[in-house]
Structures are given as structure tokens and as C-alpha cells.
């Protein structure tokens, strides 16, 4: 099952994001079968303020356990994390 995950950073947490970005990207690359698409959410000024991910997991519990391992989550970057089941129709890789 696919999920759209939206993570909003805590106010003023850009330095936490920057300090953990390399570890987060390594985690994402190592788990590409689960974290299939991702990138930062941007403010109107172009600053990173969160993350948007497309993940594949067996269920919500498996997704939550996976997301808890992300270095961003472990660093306390996020104010909120929401996930929604999603059906991939257009642009899906073969």
C-alpha cells in the first residue's frame, strides 16, 4: 500500500534540518524500496519547511515504524507528520 506523508518542520528548525540532511538522505537512499519519492516542502521564499514523501508499506503501523527511524524524526525536526493511503495511478514506474 502506498502512502503520502507530509512532515511539517518545527518553527525555526532549519538548522536541525541542515545538520541532519546528509544522514536523512543516506537513510532515504538505503530504503528506496519503501521511501520511493521524496523532497522538501518549501516556503514562499524557497526555504525548506518540511518534507513530502511517497512511501510503500504493508500498513500504517509498518509505515509509522519506518518513519520513526528517519534521522530527521530522531532529531526532533517535525512539528507534525501526517500520512494518508494513496493509489498511484499516473506516472507510476513500471
VEXSE-940252 format. One record per residue: z, y, x of N, C-alpha, C, O in turn. Coordinates in steps of 0.001 Angstrom, whole numbers, padded with zeros to 6 digits, always signed. Example, Ala and Ser with C-alpha at 12.3 -4.5 7.8 and 13.67 -1.06 7.14 Angstrom:
<pts>
+007800-005690+013190+007800-004500+012300+007800-003300+013200+008465-003319+014236/+007080-002250+012850+007140-001060+013670+007870+000030+012900+008039+001138+013409/
</pts>
This chain:
<pts>
+000000-001166+000844+000000+000000+000000+000000+001243+000899+000712+001299+001902/-000803+002222+000524-000836+003484+001273+000099+004504+000636+000356+004481-000567/+000595+005396+001481+001474+006480+001054+001026+007774+001710+000605+007786+002867/+001123+008863+000958+001008+010200+001527+002440+010652+001801+003294+010615+000916/+002688+011075+003026+004023+011516+003428+003935+012985+003827+003094+013373+004638/+004809+013787+003249+004882+015204+003597+006275+015493+004148+007285+015251+003487/+006306+016011+005357+007567+016337+006028+007596+017842+006256+006679+018401+006859/+008629+018486+005784+008790+019929+005994+009864+020145+007061+010963+019598+006974/+009526+020950+008065+010480+021242+009133+011609+022135+008636+011438+022919+007702/+012762+022002+009276+013858+022934+009028+013420+024321+009485+012629+024453+010418/+013924+025328+008840+013635+026715+009217+014029+026941+010671+015133+026586+011083/+013132+027527+011439+013426+027867+012831+013453+026685+013779+014041+026780+014857/+012826+025559+013405+012914+024346+014212+011673+024097+015079+011457+022976+015541/+010872+025119+015298+009653+024931+016075+009939+024391+017473+009178+023567+017981/+011010+024834+018094+011344+024356+019440+011711+022874+019425+011392+022154+020371/+012381+022403+018360+012678+020966+018229+011366+020198+018135+011205+019161+018779/+010429+020700+017339+009125+020058+017199+008429+019985+018555+007956+018920+018953/+008364+021106+019261+007667+021141+020549+008325+020212+021571+007632+019538+022333/+009655+020175+021588+010382+019359+022559+010180+017862+022328+010302+017071+023264/+009874+017470+021101+009738+016052+020764+008301+015640+020475+008056+014495+020094/+007350+016546+020647+005968+016287+020256+005334+015141+021045+004663+014291+020459/+005532+015105+022354+004936+014033+023159+005461+012661+022722+004689+011711+022594/+006763+012563+022496+007349+011292+022055+006846+010922+020664+006578+009751+020396/+006716+011909+019777+006196+011658+018433+004762+011148+018496+004425+010175+017821/+003914+011788+019294+002522+011374+019404+002400+009979+020018+001541+009200+019604/+003234+009656+020982+003234+008306+021565+003636+007279+020507+003041+006205+020416/+004643+007615+019714+005080+006741+018613+003949+006547+017619+003698+005424+017184/+003265+007616+017254+002167+007540+016291+001040+006660+016831+000510+005816+016108/+000678+006850+018078-000403+006059+018670-000024+004581+018759-000861+003709+018525/+001222+004305+019093+001685+002918+019213+001767+002224+017860+001815+000996+017797/+001785+002996+016781+001926+002450+015431+000756+002836+014539+000928+003080+013344/-000443+002891+015132-001623+003343+014396-001982+002452+013207-002661+002906+012287/-001543+001208+013211-001807+000342+012058-001016+000791+010840-001420+000539+009705/+000106+001453+011071+000955+001957+009974+000667+003430+009727+000351+003820+008603/+000772+004248+010764+000528+005685+010653-000954+005906+010935-001355+006091+012084/-001760+005886+009881-003208+005830+010034-003869+007198+010191-004892+007313+010866/-003304+008223+009585-003839+009582+009679-002647+010523+009707-001670+010310+008989/-002718+011552+010522-001609+012496+010539-001960+013783+011238-002910+013851+012017/-001181+014796+010950-001348+016081+011597-000314+017059+011090+000339+016816+010075/-000165+018174+011802+000835+019153+011403+000394+019992+010211-000782+020324+010060/+001359+020323+009376+001159+021356+008364+001310+022692+009070+002127+022824+009982/+000531+023684+008657+000538+024980+009326+000944+026094+008368+000647+026048+007174/+001618+027079+008906+001915+028294+008144+000638+029121+008045-000369+028794+008673/+000683+030181+007264-000468+031081+007158-000823+031704+008509-001955+032136+008726/+000153+031743+009406-000069+032314+010742-000513+031256+011745-000762+031579+012906/-000617+030007+011322-001069+028943+012207+000023+028224+012970-000274+027410+013845/+001288+028503+012658+002415+027824+013315+002669+026474+012655+002515+026345+011440/+003057+025459+013440+003391+024145+012896+004704+024236+012118+005716+024705+012640/+004674+023777+010853+005856+023871+009991+006189+022549+009304+007081+022495+008457/+005485+021499+009661+005736+020209+009036+004656+019223+009429+003865+019475+010338/+004630+018087+008727+003658+017031+009005+003127+016462+007703+003833+016411+006696/+001869+016035+007736+001266+015311+006622+000701+014016+007201-000072+014040+008158/+001092+012888+006614+000722+011579+007142+000141+010701+006042+000499+010837+004872/-000745+009814+006422-001151+008709+005562-000678+007452+006274-001092+007153+007394/+000200+006724+005596+000778+005512+006176+000483+004315+005287+000314+004448+004075/+000424+003152+005905+000297+001914+005152+001534+001074+005417+001877+000794+006566/+002199+000675+004341+003411-000130+004448+003480-001077+003257+002847-000853+002226/+004250-002125+003421+004400-003124+002366+004978-002508+001097+004545-002816-000013/+005969-001628+001280+006614-000984+000142+007363+000250+000641+007343+000555+001834/+008018+000952-000268+008727+002193+000067+009854+001948+001065+010079+002761+001962/+010554+000841+000914+011654+000538+001842+011127+000354+003264+011734+000848+004215/+010006-000349+003421+009414-000543+004746+008924+000784+005317+009070+001048+006510/+008346+001612+004456+007898+002938+004896+009081+003763+005387+009018+004353+006466/+010144+003811+004616+011324+004598+004995+011920+004113+006315+012329+004925+007146/+011972+002795+006512+012499+002246+007771+011608+002655+008939+012107+002987+010014/+010297+002633+008733+009365+003056+009776+009546+004535+010104+009669+004902+011272/+009562+005382+009081+009671+006823+009291+010968+007203+010007+010995+008182+010753/+012023+006452+009793+013310+006733+010441+013243+006541+011955+014079+007073+012687/+012254+005785+012426+012102+005543+013864+011326+006650+014578+011314+006697+015808/+010685+007532+013829+009887+008611+014413+010799+009538+015223+011851+009949+014731/+010411+009869+016451+011222+010781+017254+011510+012119+016567+012577+012694+016783/+010586+012627+015747+010867+013853+015004+012038+013647+014057+012934+014489+013994/+012046+012552+013328+013140+012269+012393+014447+012094+013159+015485+012605+012741/+014401+011384+014264+015614+011143+015050+016158+012422+015672+017355+012517+015940/+015292+013407+015904+015734+014695+016458+016255+015644+015385+016729+016737+015696/+016170+015229+014120+016657+016078+013037+015729+017232+012698+016193+018273+012232/+014434+017072+012921+013476+018149+012699+013284+018497+011228+013099+019666+010891/+013325+017508+010358+012873+017715+008989+013959+018171+008025+015080+017662+008023/+013586+019149+007208+014413+019590+006083+014239+018629+004915+015190+018328+004194/+012996+018146+004738+012729+017208+003656+011562+016305+004025+010676+016682+004792/+011583+015107+003461+010496+014137+003619+010236+013543+002243+011145+013006+001610/+008998+013641+001786+008629+013041+000510+007472+012078+000747+006648+012280+001639/+007426+011034-000063+006323+010085+000024+005882+009718-001378+006673+009683-002321/+004605+009451-001482+004007+009123-002773+002986+008012-002556+002137+008137-001674/+003041+006925-003334+001986+005927-003222+000632+006582-003495+000521+007508-004298/-000394+006077-002803-001699+006722-002848-002781+005672-002724-002634+004722-001955/-003856+005822-003460-005001+004906-003389-006120+005599-002617-006626+006641-003032/-006493+005007-001499-007529+005542-000632-008886+005156-001205-009202+003969-001288/-009699+006142-001604-011000+005860-002206-012121+006405-001318-012963+005633-000860/-012149+007698-001068-013233+008317-000294-012857+008431+001173-011718+008755+001507/-013815+008163+002045-013596+008324+003477-012782+007215+004121-012389+007328+005282/-012526+006151+003381-011724+005052+003915-012501+004336+005016-013673+004008+004827/-011861+004084+006176-012536+003343+007230-012866+001916+006761-012130+001330+005967/-013939+001388+007244-014335+000026+006863-013467-000993+007557-013649-002194+007362/
</pts>
